């Protein structure tokens, strides 16, 4: 089921509801957030949704504004702040739906992982468990990783930006999202994370590196798991990557 909901500025946010594949006595809810320039039909988002519906969850995915999806787009750069606002708009809408239940599972990919992590740190009582897929934990880490692995890409961001297109939908990306991240410190409230946390990244991921994930993992004081998938980049675009993602999430949710 697809719905278009409105934020406080009367801008559309497209929300997709995936019903459980496996029927269980007490249905549960999971919400997934894509990353910067992402969209709800990305392989990594669809695979995560498929896995959670197979575990008996209602799963909610959505397109953040100024992404390559179906939500409002005025071709300005999305940021962690704007994506977090969209996430809260979706949560508030979900509270009016008959399948809404707390606590819920949160999952996020890349900057979407930063979004759900920030929410979980501020609202730990609402979150059953947290799934961080190639998440970003620190703005300076992201900047340094981009500078090291993709200096030409960073130069483009800082000198006019770039446009990414999908199905004739353009979205604009510049270094605004890097600057915005400096307003967040996702280590500051890490002590609030008392729910189980699953962390996954790839050995070839240059944005959310194994080293970054290991550093954050060591700071967690809760039930936690960390997996570094082999032959896996930031976008989980091979059948093996998606199979590995399915296996790790299923194990985590059902254990």
C-alpha positions in Angstrom: 0.0 0.0 0.0 1.3 3.4 -1.0 0.3 6.7 0.7 1.3 10.3 0.1 1.3 12.2 3.4 2.0 15.9 4.0 4.6 17.6 6.2 4.0 20.8 8.1 4.9 22.8 4.9 2.3 20.8 2.8 5.0 18.9 1.0 4.4 15.3 -0.1 6.2 12.4 1.5 5.6 9.0 -0.2 5.2 6.1 2.2 5.1 2.4 1.4 3.5 -0.1 3.7 4.7 -3.8 3.3 2.4 -6.3 5.0 3.9 -9.3 6.9 4.6 -12.3 4.8 4.7 -14.6 7.8 1.7 -14.3 10.1 2.4 -14.2 13.8 0.0 -13.8 16.7 1.2 -10.3 17.5 2.3 -8.3 14.5 5.1 -5.9 15.0 6.3 -2.8 13.2 9.6 -1.9 11.5 10.5 1.4 9.8 13.4 1.7 7.3 15.2 4.9 6.2 17.3 5.1 3.0 20.5 7.2 2.7 21.4 10.4 1.0 20.2 10.5 -2.6 18.6 7.1 -1.9 15.0 5.9 -2.4 12.7 3.2 -1.0 13.2 0.8 -4.0 17.0 0.5 -3.6 18.2 -3.0 -3.4 19.4 -2.6 0.2 16.1 -1.1 1.3 14.0 -3.7 -0.5 16.0 -6.6 0.8 15.8 -5.3 4.4 12.0 -4.9 4.0 11.7 -8.4 2.5 13.6 -9.9 5.4 11.6 -8.1 8.1 8.2 -8.9 6.5 9.3 -12.6 6.4 9.9 -12.3 10.1 6.3 -11.1 10.7 6.7 -7.4 10.7 4.7 -4.6 9.1 7.4 -2.7 7.3 7.3 1.0 6.5 9.6 2.5 3.9 9.5 6.0 2.5 11.2 8.5 0.3 12.8 11.5 1.9 12.3 14.8 0.3 14.9 15.8 -2.4 15.8 12.2 -3.0 15.4 10.2 -6.2 12.0 8.8 -5.0 8.4 10.1 -5.2 8.4 12.7 -2.4 8.6 16.5 -2.8 11.7 17.6 -4.6 12.8 21.2 -5.2 16.4 20.1 -6.2 18.1 21.3 -3.0 20.5 19.1 -1.1 18.9 16.8 1.5 20.7 16.7 4.9 20.5 14.7 8.0 18.3 17.4 9.5 15.8 17.4 6.6 15.8 13.6 6.5 15.2 13.5 10.3 12.3 15.9 9.9 10.8 13.6 7.3 11.3 10.6 9.5 9.4 12.3 12.4 6.6 13.2 10.0 6.3 9.6 9.0 6.3 8.5 12.7 3.5 11.0 13.5 1.4 9.7 10.6 2.0 6.1 11.6 0.5 6.9 15.1 -2.9 7.3 13.4 -2.7 3.9 11.7 -4.3 0.7 13.2 -1.0 -1.3 12.8 1.1 1.2 14.8 2.7 -0.4 17.8 5.5 0.5 20.2 8.3 -0.4 20.6 9.2 -0.8 16.9 12.3 -1.9 15.0 14.3 0.8 13.2 16.6 0.2 10.3 18.6 2.6 8.2 21.2 2.6 5.5 24.1 5.1 5.3 22.8 8.5 6.3 19.4 6.8 7.0 21.3 4.9 9.6 22.3 8.2 11.2 18.7 9.3 11.1 17.3 6.2 13.0 20.3 6.2 15.3 19.6 9.8 16.3 16.0 9.0 16.9 16.8 5.9 19.0 19.2 7.9 21.2 16.5 10.4 21.9 13.6 8.0 22.2 15.0 4.7 23.5 11.7 3.6 25.1 10.1 3.5 21.6 12.7 1.3 19.9 12.7 -2.5 20.2 15.9 -2.9 18.3 18.2 -1.0 15.9 19.7 -2.2 12.6 22.5 0.0 11.3 23.5 -0.8 7.7 26.7 1.0 6.6 25.7 3.9 8.9 27.5 7.1 9.4 28.4 8.0 13.0 30.6 11.1 12.7 30.6 14.0 10.2 34.4 14.4 10.4 34.8 10.7 9.7 32.6 11.0 6.7 34.5 14.0 5.4 37.9 12.3 5.9 36.7 9.1 4.3 35.4 11.0 1.2 38.6 13.0 1.0 40.7 9.8 1.1 38.6 7.6 -1.2 36.9 10.0 -3.6 38.8 13.4 -3.7 37.3 14.2 -7.1 33.8 13.5 -5.9 34.4 15.8 -2.9 35.8 18.5 -5.2 32.6 18.3 -7.3 30.4 18.6 -4.1 32.4 21.7 -3.1 32.4 23.3 -6.5 28.8 23.4 -7.8 27.5 20.0 -6.7 26.2 17.1 -8.8 22.9 15.8 -10.0 21.8 12.2 -9.7 19.0 10.9 -11.8 16.6 7.9 -11.5 13.6 7.3 -13.7 13.8 11.0 -14.9 13.9 12.2 -11.3 16.8 14.4 -10.5 18.2 15.1 -7.0 20.9 17.6 -6.2 23.9 16.9 -4.0 26.5 19.3 -2.7 28.6 19.5 0.5 25.6 21.0 2.5 25.0 17.5 3.9 28.6 17.3 5.1 28.3 20.7 6.8 25.0 19.9 8.4 26.4 16.7 10.0 28.7 18.9 12.1 25.5 19.8 14.1 25.2 16.2 15.3 27.4 14.1 17.6 26.0 10.5 17.6 28.6 9.5 20.2 27.2 12.0 22.7 24.1 10.0 23.7 25.3 6.5 22.9 24.7 5.6 26.5 21.0 5.8 25.8 21.1 2.8 23.5 20.0 0.0 25.7 18.1 -1.9 23.0 19.8 -4.6 20.9 21.9 -3.1 18.1 22.9 -4.8 14.9 25.7 -3.2 12.8 26.6 -4.3 9.3 29.0 -2.9 6.8 31.1 -4.2 3.9 34.8 -4.8 3.6 34.9 -2.6 0.5 32.7 0.2 2.0 34.7 3.5 1.8 31.9 5.7 3.4 31.1 3.5 6.4 34.4 1.8 6.9 35.0 -1.3 9.0 37.2 0.8 11.2 34.4 3.4 11.8 32.0 0.6 12.7 34.4 -1.1 15.0 35.0 2.2 16.9 31.3 2.8 17.4 30.7 -0.8 18.3 33.3 -0.7 21.1 31.5 2.3 22.6 28.1 0.5 22.8 27.0 -0.8 26.2 24.1 -3.0 25.2 23.5 -6.3 23.4 25.2 -5.8 20.1 26.4 -7.6 17.0 28.8 -6.4 14.2 29.3 -8.0 10.8 31.8 -7.0 8.1 30.5 -8.6 4.9 33.0 -9.9 2.4 33.2 -8.4 -1.1 30.6 -5.8 -0.2 30.5 -2.1 -1.1 28.3 0.6 0.3 25.3 -0.3 -1.9 24.9 -4.1 -1.4 24.2 -4.6 -5.1 25.1 -8.2 -5.6 22.9 -11.3 -4.9 25.5 -12.5 -2.4 25.5 -9.2 -0.5 21.7 -9.3 -0.3 21.8 -12.9 0.9 24.3 -12.1 3.6 22.2 -9.1 4.6 19.1 -11.3 4.9 20.9 -13.9 6.9 22.4 -11.5 9.5 19.1 -9.6 10.0 17.0 -12.8 10.2 19.4 -14.2 12.8 19.3 -11.0 14.8 15.6 -10.6 14.8 14.7 -14.2 15.5 17.3 -15.1 18.1 
